[in-house]
Structures are given as C-alpha cells and as structure tokens.
Amino acid sequence: MTNFISVISLIIAIFSVVYTVRSNTKTYELTVNYRNDVLRWYSEVVEKTVLLRHIVDIPQFSETKKLEILASLSALIEIGRFFYPNVDLGDSYGKHKPAAFQGYRNIVIEFLVYFYRIAQKKDADKYTAHLYFLERHFTSSIFRDLNPVEHNKNMCKVTKMKIDTNKTLEDFLNQQPLMENIFVLTTMGDTPKW
C-alpha cells in the first residue's frame, strides 16, 4: 500500500510540474503576443503622427494625401480602443453611447484624438509644438506600459544576450573624442525642449 501511495504521489508531482511549466509558458507566450500587438499598433500610429507633424509645415503638400493619412490615424485610434478601452469611473458617463465609447477615453487614446483634431485644422502649421508634445506623451505612455527597460533586463537574463542599455553619448565620446564635431553639427537645430 505504501508503494501505491508513493507511485500516486510521484505521478501527482510530475503532473504538477508539467502543468506549472505549461501554464508559465502559456502566460509568457500571451504576454509576448500582447506586447508585440501593442508595438505593431504603436509603430503604425507613430508613422502617421510623424508624417502629419512634418507635412503640416508644407503648404504645397497635397490635401488629399493629408486626408488619407488622417483617415489612417482615425482608424488606428479606433483599433487602439481595444488596447486602451475607455475608463468607467462608475458615474454612468456616456452610458447612452455604444459600448466601446462609454466612459472616459483612456489618456493614451486622448493624446491621439487631440493630435488628430489639431492636425486636421487648416492652420495646423501654427500648432506643430502641440503635435510634438502630444506625440511624445503618447510614446511615453506606451513606454511606461511596455516597460522596455525591465523587458530588456529579463531578456538578457533569460537569453544570456548582452544588450548595451546603459551607454550614453557622453560614454561614447569619452572613448571617441574626435567624433564630437559630428554630434555638435547635428544638434544645432531648433528642436523644441520639453
């Protein structure tokens, strides 16, 4: 009888280990898939916002092309609602609207909606600093959510890869002082400081 209990205990232990490994693997897989989906969506959105931010300064740019990019951004905003659904504060705000539009827009989507509204204006060229501001905050929100710093640390730990994540331009210039002139020449523009 003791051997029978030992065999059963061993089978249960093996089953538990297999279940745990499979469960952890599935959780990891779902996490990676979700992260990749958000990154793909983010990449498409940022491509449109950067294009719009640059073309609003070009008076001769085709209005038709601008409308095409705006339509793509609008579609991406709608898709983004699946990653960043509206926030329900329990006050019934928007209950008369369809399900995806009830509650308050998530801040990630809000940044994009305001970007879209400004970019579609005829005088959008007067608001390029605003567009830049909204784009940077959108990127920062995704950055916080996906936490690439922690992700890279975990990847290095699991895969034994070496990712040089703590090197700055100053570190590089300390090793290559002759390269400083190249970087000085490229930073003489008037990029807004936020």
C-alpha positions in Angstrom: 0.0 0.0 0.0 2.9 2.4 0.8 4.4 1.8 -2.7 1.0 2.5 -4.3 0.8 5.9 -2.4 4.4 6.7 -3.3 3.6 6.0 -7.0 0.5 8.1 -6.9 2.4 10.9 -5.1 5.1 10.8 -7.8 2.5 10.9 -10.6 0.8 13.9 -9.0 4.2 15.7 -8.5 5.1 15.1 -12.2 1.7 16.2 -13.3 2.1 19.4 -11.2 5.5 20.2 -12.6 4.3 19.6 -16.2 1.2 21.7 -15.6 3.2 24.6 -14.0 5.7 24.6 -16.9 2.9 24.6 -19.5 1.0 27.3 -17.6 4.1 29.5 -17.2 4.9 29.0 -20.9 1.4 29.9 -22.0 1.4 33.0 -19.8 4.8 34.1 -21.2 3.5 33.5 -24.8 0.4 35.5 -24.2 2.4 38.3 -22.7 4.8 38.4 -25.6 2.0 38.3 -28.1 0.2 41.1 -26.5 3.3 43.2 -26.2 4.1 42.6 -29.9 0.5 43.5 -30.9 0.7 46.8 -29.0 4.2 47.5 -30.5 2.8 46.9 -34.0 -0.1 49.2 -33.4 2.2 51.8 -31.8 4.5 51.7 -34.8 1.7 52.3 -37.3 0.3 55.2 -35.2 3.7 56.8 -34.8 4.4 56.6 -38.5 1.2 58.5 -39.1 1.8 61.1 -36.4 5.3 61.8 -37.6 4.1 62.2 -41.2 1.4 64.5 -40.2 3.6 66.5 -37.9 6.0 67.1 -40.8 3.5 67.7 -43.6 1.5 70.4 -41.8 4.5 72.7 -42.3 4.5 72.2 -46.1 1.8 74.4 -47.7 2.0 72.8 -51.1 1.5 69.3 -49.7 -1.5 67.6 -51.2 -4.6 68.0 -49.1 -5.8 64.6 -50.4 -2.7 62.9 -49.1 -3.1 64.6 -45.7 -6.8 63.4 -45.6 -5.6 59.9 -46.4 -3.1 59.9 -43.5 -5.7 61.4 -41.2 -8.1 58.7 -42.1 -5.5 56.1 -41.3 -4.8 57.7 -38.0 -8.5 57.8 -37.2 -8.8 54.0 -37.9 -5.7 53.4 -35.7 -7.4 55.3 -32.9 -10.4 53.0 -33.2 -8.2 50.0 -33.1 -6.4 51.4 -30.1 -9.6 51.3 -28.1 -9.1 47.5 -27.8 -5.7 48.0 -26.1 -6.8 51.1 -24.2 -10.5 50.9 -23.6 -12.5 53.7 -22.1 -12.3 54.2 -18.3 -15.5 53.6 -16.3 -15.5 55.8 -13.2 -18.9 54.5 -12.1 -20.7 57.7 -12.8 -22.6 56.5 -15.9 -20.8 58.9 -18.2 -21.6 58.1 -21.8 -24.0 55.2 -20.9 -26.2 56.3 -23.9 -23.3 55.6 -26.3 -22.3 52.3 -27.9 -20.2 50.0 -25.6 -16.7 51.0 -26.8 -17.5 54.7 -26.3 -19.0 54.6 -22.8 -17.0 56.1 -20.0 -14.0 58.4 -20.4 -11.3 58.0 -23.1 -8.1 56.4 -21.8 -5.3 59.0 -21.8 -3.4 57.1 -24.5 -6.3 57.4 -26.9 -7.0 61.0 -25.7 -3.5 62.1 -26.8 -4.2 60.7 -30.3 -7.7 62.2 -30.5 -6.3 65.7 -29.7 -3.4 65.1 -32.1 -5.9 64.2 -34.8 -8.1 67.3 -34.1 -5.1 69.7 -34.3 -3.6 68.0 -37.4 -6.9 68.3 -39.4 -7.0 72.1 -38.9 -6.3 74.3 -41.9 -3.8 76.2 -39.7 -2.2 73.2 -38.1 1.2 74.6 -39.0 0.7 77.0 -36.1 0.5 74.1 -33.7 3.4 71.9 -34.5 4.8 72.2 -31.0 1.5 71.0 -29.7 1.6 68.0 -32.1 5.1 67.2 -30.9 4.0 67.5 -27.3 1.1 65.1 -27.8 3.2 62.6 -29.8 5.9 62.5 -27.1 3.3 61.9 -24.3 1.7 59.2 -26.4 5.1 57.5 -26.8 5.8 57.9 -23.1 2.5 56.3 -22.1 3.3 53.2 -24.3 6.9 53.2 -23.0 5.6 53.1 -19.4 3.1 50.3 -20.1 5.5 48.1 -22.0 8.5 48.9 -19.8 11.3 48.2 -22.2 14.0 48.7 -19.6 12.6 45.8 -17.5 11.8 43.8 -20.6 15.4 44.1 -21.8 16.8 43.1 -18.4 14.5 40.0 -18.4 15.6 39.2 -22.0 19.2 39.4 -21.1 18.7 37.2 -18.0 16.7 34.5 -19.9 18.6 34.5 -23.2 22.1 35.4 -21.9 22.2 38.2 -24.6 24.2 41.3 -23.9 22.2 44.5 -24.6 24.2 47.7 -24.1 21.4 49.6 -22.4 23.4 51.9 -20.1 25.6 53.6 -22.6 25.1 57.3 -23.3 26.5 59.6 -26.0 28.9 61.0 -23.4 30.3 57.5 -22.8 30.9 57.1 -26.5 32.5 60.5 -26.9 34.9 59.7 -24.0 36.1 56.7 -26.0 36.0 58.5 -29.4 36.6 62.2 -28.7 37.3 63.0 -32.4 33.6 62.2 -33.2 32.3 65.1 -31.1 32.3 67.5 -34.0 29.8 65.3 -35.9 27.3 65.4 -32.9 27.8 69.2 -32.4 26.9 69.8 -36.0 23.7 67.7 -35.9 22.4 69.3 -32.7 22.4 72.9 -33.9 18.7 72.8 -34.9 15.8 74.3 -33.1 14.2 71.1 -31.7 11.7 72.1 -29.0 12.8 71.3 -25.5 10.1 69.7 -23.3 
